[in-house]
Amino acid sequence: MYENERRRAALRTDRELLDRAAAWLRHEAITSGYAGLQHKHVAFGLALILDELARHLPDLDDAVRWQAVQSCRQLLGEQLDSPALRRTRRR
């Protein structure tokens, strides 16, 4: 059961990250629209893609999920995971 709980917690954390990135894109698009900048529809389109990825996160291929999470972290200015580092505990 412990492994299932860890997986659910990781999914929840990743889903929250994708949701925050989508919200940030929408906020920035609206703010940029007030400043007179165009093409905010692109940001809204990307936010919709993130919404769909977040909705189907458990079904995504691990590599696709990892890339989506890393992209959102970069977008939000958060620390990126190093693919060389292991996430599991050493025994």
PyMOL commands that place a pseudoatom at each C-alpha (Angstrom):
pseudoatom trace, name=CA, resn=MET, resi=1, chain=A, elem=C, hetatm=0, pos=[0.000, 0.000, 0.000]
pseudoatom trace, name=CA, resn=TYR, resi=2, chain=A, elem=C, hetatm=0, pos=[2.856, 2.355, 0.729]
pseudoatom trace, name=CA, resn=GLU, resi=3, chain=A, elem=C, hetatm=0, pos=[3.903, 2.396, -2.939]
pseudoatom trace, name=CA, resn=ASN, resi=4, chain=A, elem=C, hetatm=0, pos=[0.341, 3.187, -4.065]
pseudoatom trace, name=CA, resn=GLU, resi=5, chain=A, elem=C, hetatm=0, pos=[0.141, 6.074, -1.591]
pseudoatom trace, name=CA, resn=ARG, resi=6, chain=A, elem=C, hetatm=0, pos=[3.446, 7.463, -2.852]
pseudoatom trace, name=CA, resn=ARG, resi=7, chain=A, elem=C, hetatm=0, pos=[2.236, 7.205, -6.459]
pseudoatom trace, name=CA, resn=ARG, resi=8, chain=A, elem=C, hetatm=0, pos=[-1.031, 8.982, -5.631]
pseudoatom trace, name=CA, resn=ALA, resi=9, chain=A, elem=C, hetatm=0, pos=[0.839, 11.724, -3.782]
pseudoatom trace, name=CA, resn=ALA, resi=10, chain=A, elem=C, hetatm=0, pos=[3.223, 12.164, -6.721]
pseudoatom trace, name=CA, resn=LEU, resi=11, chain=A, elem=C, hetatm=0, pos=[0.301, 12.331, -9.161]
pseudoatom trace, name=CA, resn=ARG, resi=12, chain=A, elem=C, hetatm=0, pos=[-1.465, 14.898, -6.983]
pseudoatom trace, name=CA, resn=THR, resi=13, chain=A, elem=C, hetatm=0, pos=[1.696, 17.021, -6.760]
pseudoatom trace, name=CA, resn=ASP, resi=14, chain=A, elem=C, hetatm=0, pos=[2.261, 16.868, -10.507]
pseudoatom trace, name=CA, resn=ARG, resi=15, chain=A, elem=C, hetatm=0, pos=[-1.393, 17.656, -11.242]
pseudoatom trace, name=CA, resn=GLU, resi=16, chain=A, elem=C, hetatm=0, pos=[-1.244, 20.698, -8.948]
pseudoatom trace, name=CA, resn=LEU, resi=17, chain=A, elem=C, hetatm=0, pos=[1.905, 21.871, -10.751]
pseudoatom trace, name=CA, resn=LEU, resi=18, chain=A, elem=C, hetatm=0, pos=[0.247, 21.593, -14.172]
pseudoatom trace, name=CA, resn=ASP, resi=19, chain=A, elem=C, hetatm=0, pos=[-2.830, 23.393, -12.831]
pseudoatom trace, name=CA, resn=ARG, resi=20, chain=A, elem=C, hetatm=0, pos=[-0.672, 26.225, -11.445]
pseudoatom trace, name=CA, resn=ALA, resi=21, chain=A, elem=C, hetatm=0, pos=[1.162, 26.563, -14.759]
pseudoatom trace, name=CA, resn=ALA, resi=22, chain=A, elem=C, hetatm=0, pos=[-2.123, 26.715, -16.681]
pseudoatom trace, name=CA, resn=ALA, resi=23, chain=A, elem=C, hetatm=0, pos=[-3.474, 29.353, -14.284]
pseudoatom trace, name=CA, resn=TRP, resi=24, chain=A, elem=C, hetatm=0, pos=[-0.247, 31.353, -14.635]
pseudoatom trace, name=CA, resn=LEU, resi=25, chain=A, elem=C, hetatm=0, pos=[-0.522, 31.266, -18.441]
pseudoatom trace, name=CA, resn=ARG, resi=26, chain=A, elem=C, hetatm=0, pos=[-4.104, 32.495, -18.303]
pseudoatom trace, name=CA, resn=HIS, resi=27, chain=A, elem=C, hetatm=0, pos=[-3.243, 35.260, -15.848]
pseudoatom trace, name=CA, resn=GLU, resi=28, chain=A, elem=C, hetatm=0, pos=[-0.291, 36.433, -17.937]
pseudoatom trace, name=CA, resn=ALA, resi=29, chain=A, elem=C, hetatm=0, pos=[-2.383, 36.367, -21.120]
pseudoatom trace, name=CA, resn=ILE, resi=30, chain=A, elem=C, hetatm=0, pos=[-5.050, 38.548, -19.521]
pseudoatom trace, name=CA, resn=THR, resi=31, chain=A, elem=C, hetatm=0, pos=[-2.456, 40.931, -18.093]
pseudoatom trace, name=CA, resn=SER, resi=32, chain=A, elem=C, hetatm=0, pos=[-0.708, 41.141, -21.456]
pseudoatom trace, name=CA, resn=GLY, resi=33, chain=A, elem=C, hetatm=0, pos=[-4.044, 41.786, -23.151]
pseudoatom trace, name=CA, resn=TYR, resi=34, chain=A, elem=C, hetatm=0, pos=[-4.592, 44.811, -20.937]
pseudoatom trace, name=CA, resn=ALA, resi=35, chain=A, elem=C, hetatm=0, pos=[-1.144, 46.030, -21.974]
pseudoatom trace, name=CA, resn=GLY, resi=36, chain=A, elem=C, hetatm=0, pos=[-2.201, 45.819, -25.624]
pseudoatom trace, name=CA, resn=LEU, resi=37, chain=A, elem=C, hetatm=0, pos=[-0.196, 42.743, -26.567]
pseudoatom trace, name=CA, resn=GLN, resi=38, chain=A, elem=C, hetatm=0, pos=[-1.695, 40.352, -29.079]
pseudoatom trace, name=CA, resn=HIS, resi=39, chain=A, elem=C, hetatm=0, pos=[-1.754, 36.580, -29.463]
pseudoatom trace, name=CA, resn=LYS, resi=40, chain=A, elem=C, hetatm=0, pos=[-3.105, 35.816, -26.019]
pseudoatom trace, name=CA, resn=HIS, resi=41, chain=A, elem=C, hetatm=0, pos=[-5.077, 32.999, -27.643]
pseudoatom trace, name=CA, resn=VAL, resi=42, chain=A, elem=C, hetatm=0, pos=[-1.807, 31.037, -27.873]
pseudoatom trace, name=CA, resn=ALA, resi=43, chain=A, elem=C, hetatm=0, pos=[-1.362, 31.178, -24.092]
pseudoatom trace, name=CA, resn=PHE, resi=44, chain=A, elem=C, hetatm=0, pos=[-4.972, 30.108, -23.561]
pseudoatom trace, name=CA, resn=GLY, resi=45, chain=A, elem=C, hetatm=0, pos=[-4.437, 27.226, -26.000]
pseudoatom trace, name=CA, resn=LEU, resi=46, chain=A, elem=C, hetatm=0, pos=[-1.363, 26.077, -24.099]
pseudoatom trace, name=CA, resn=ALA, resi=47, chain=A, elem=C, hetatm=0, pos=[-3.280, 26.348, -20.835]
pseudoatom trace, name=CA, resn=LEU, resi=48, chain=A, elem=C, hetatm=0, pos=[-5.991, 24.096, -22.276]
pseudoatom trace, name=CA, resn=ILE, resi=49, chain=A, elem=C, hetatm=0, pos=[-3.360, 21.535, -23.261]
pseudoatom trace, name=CA, resn=LEU, resi=50, chain=A, elem=C, hetatm=0, pos=[-2.007, 21.598, -19.704]
pseudoatom trace, name=CA, resn=ASP, resi=51, chain=A, elem=C, hetatm=0, pos=[-5.551, 21.150, -18.392]
pseudoatom trace, name=CA, resn=GLU, resi=52, chain=A, elem=C, hetatm=0, pos=[-5.972, 18.022, -20.531]
pseudoatom trace, name=CA, resn=LEU, resi=53, chain=A, elem=C, hetatm=0, pos=[-2.571, 16.639, -19.540]
pseudoatom trace, name=CA, resn=ALA, resi=54, chain=A, elem=C, hetatm=0, pos=[-3.414, 17.190, -15.871]
pseudoatom trace, name=CA, resn=ARG, resi=55, chain=A, elem=C, hetatm=0, pos=[-6.782, 15.509, -16.297]
pseudoatom trace, name=CA, resn=HIS, resi=56, chain=A, elem=C, hetatm=0, pos=[-5.205, 12.396, -17.850]
pseudoatom trace, name=CA, resn=LEU, resi=57, chain=A, elem=C, hetatm=0, pos=[-1.979, 12.368, -15.845]
pseudoatom trace, name=CA, resn=PRO, resi=58, chain=A, elem=C, hetatm=0, pos=[-2.296, 8.793, -14.528]
pseudoatom trace, name=CA, resn=ASP, resi=59, chain=A, elem=C, hetatm=0, pos=[-2.636, 7.491, -18.097]
pseudoatom trace, name=CA, resn=LEU, resi=60, chain=A, elem=C, hetatm=0, pos=[0.305, 9.387, -19.583]
pseudoatom trace, name=CA, resn=ASP, resi=61, chain=A, elem=C, hetatm=0, pos=[3.502, 7.707, -20.611]
pseudoatom trace, name=CA, resn=ASP, resi=62, chain=A, elem=C, hetatm=0, pos=[6.146, 8.322, -17.933]
pseudoatom trace, name=CA, resn=ALA, resi=63, chain=A, elem=C, hetatm=0, pos=[8.398, 10.244, -20.343]
pseudoatom trace, name=CA, resn=VAL, resi=64, chain=A, elem=C, hetatm=0, pos=[5.534, 12.519, -21.448]
pseudoatom trace, name=CA, resn=ARG, resi=65, chain=A, elem=C, hetatm=0, pos=[4.545, 13.147, -17.846]
pseudoatom trace, name=CA, resn=TRP, resi=66, chain=A, elem=C, hetatm=0, pos=[8.153, 13.899, -16.854]
pseudoatom trace, name=CA, resn=GLN, resi=67, chain=A, elem=C, hetatm=0, pos=[8.543, 16.361, -19.746]
pseudoatom trace, name=CA, resn=ALA, resi=68, chain=A, elem=C, hetatm=0, pos=[5.247, 18.101, -18.947]
pseudoatom trace, name=CA, resn=VAL, resi=69, chain=A, elem=C, hetatm=0, pos=[6.249, 18.491, -15.299]
pseudoatom trace, name=CA, resn=GLN, resi=70, chain=A, elem=C, hetatm=0, pos=[9.706, 19.792, -16.201]
pseudoatom trace, name=CA, resn=SER, resi=71, chain=A, elem=C, hetatm=0, pos=[8.242, 22.272, -18.696]
pseudoatom trace, name=CA, resn=CYS, resi=72, chain=A, elem=C, hetatm=0, pos=[5.801, 23.587, -16.099]
pseudoatom trace, name=CA, resn=ARG, resi=73, chain=A, elem=C, hetatm=0, pos=[8.551, 23.913, -13.522]
pseudoatom trace, name=CA, resn=GLN, resi=74, chain=A, elem=C, hetatm=0, pos=[10.629, 25.913, -15.983]
pseudoatom trace, name=CA, resn=LEU, resi=75, chain=A, elem=C, hetatm=0, pos=[7.640, 28.079, -16.885]
pseudoatom trace, name=CA, resn=LEU, resi=76, chain=A, elem=C, hetatm=0, pos=[7.021, 28.842, -13.202]
pseudoatom trace, name=CA, resn=GLY, resi=77, chain=A, elem=C, hetatm=0, pos=[10.719, 29.345, -12.414]
pseudoatom trace, name=CA, resn=GLU, resi=78, chain=A, elem=C, hetatm=0, pos=[10.925, 26.357, -10.095]
pseudoatom trace, name=CA, resn=GLN, resi=79, chain=A, elem=C, hetatm=0, pos=[13.868, 24.012, -9.698]
pseudoatom trace, name=CA, resn=LEU, resi=80, chain=A, elem=C, hetatm=0, pos=[14.127, 21.351, -12.388]
pseudoatom trace, name=CA, resn=ASP, resi=81, chain=A, elem=C, hetatm=0, pos=[14.755, 17.691, -11.680]
pseudoatom trace, name=CA, resn=SER, resi=82, chain=A, elem=C, hetatm=0, pos=[18.012, 16.264, -12.869]
pseudoatom trace, name=CA, resn=PRO, resi=83, chain=A, elem=C, hetatm=0, pos=[17.433, 13.082, -14.878]
pseudoatom trace, name=CA, resn=ALA, resi=84, chain=A, elem=C, hetatm=0, pos=[20.688, 11.745, -13.425]
pseudoatom trace, name=CA, resn=LEU, resi=85, chain=A, elem=C, hetatm=0, pos=[19.346, 11.878, -9.850]
pseudoatom trace, name=CA, resn=ARG, resi=86, chain=A, elem=C, hetatm=0, pos=[17.238, 9.088, -8.435]
pseudoatom trace, name=CA, resn=ARG, resi=87, chain=A, elem=C, hetatm=0, pos=[13.987, 9.911, -6.688]
pseudoatom trace, name=CA, resn=THR, resi=88, chain=A, elem=C, hetatm=0, pos=[13.840, 6.721, -4.659]
pseudoatom trace, name=CA, resn=ARG, resi=89, chain=A, elem=C, hetatm=0, pos=[15.391, 6.136, -1.281]
pseudoatom trace, name=CA, resn=ARG, resi=90, chain=A, elem=C, hetatm=0, pos=[18.521, 4.070, -1.087]
pseudoatom trace, name=CA, resn=ARG, resi=91, chain=A, elem=C, hetatm=0, pos=[18.169, 0.885, 0.898]
for i in range(1, 91): cmd.bond("trace and resi %d" % i, "trace and resi %d" % (i + 1))
show_as sticks, trace
zoom trace
